[in-house]
Amino acid sequence: MASDYTFIYAEYPEVISAEQLYRICHISKRKAKWLLENGCIPCQDTRKKTHRYKIHINDVVTYLQAMETAPETVSAPVGLFNNKSRRINPITMINIRGFQQFLYKVWSKEPDALTMKDVQILTGYSRRTIGQWIVQSKLRNVMLPDRTQIIAKRWLIEFISEYTVQNPSRLSNINRQIAEQYMEQ
């Protein structure tokens, strides 16, 4: 059942502008411009800055009817006017177990018990960030009687491997370089 577009003839003049077009069709200004420039809706281009396009109301009604019956013939390519799709960061595709094994190899010469300074050097994160991870119980540690915090290398590897995959946009330069080395192998 086709829609009745007779009301358009009553409300609008025989020749309309692009602004009236996007309101009639309930589309964005950008999409209206694309439809006009690509010939989906016939128009006369005056090349002026304002009221550039002159569109016959019959052509608008024809377009609306075509959108109902055969939209593939007059519609814009899918996704052209949607929100920009998010680009998937390749780091999120890293296999966590494989990355953990890689970190064990890379850090094989490091001691099993690491100080905050060691973790800073290995990962490139600030003392404050590492401290926040510890306070939030994200990174396990042991406090020695002299108040030195010790992090087992195993705990660091387990945490950093998951953190890297889950937060690819928040990586330190060193952490990003390590992840890229893993992906290159």
Beta strands, then each sheet from edge to edge (+ up, - down):
strand 1: 15-16
strand 2: 44-45
strand 3: 53-56
strand 4: 113-115
strand 5: 142-143
strand 6: 149-152
sheet 1: 1+ 3- 2+
sheet 2: 4+ 6- 5+
end
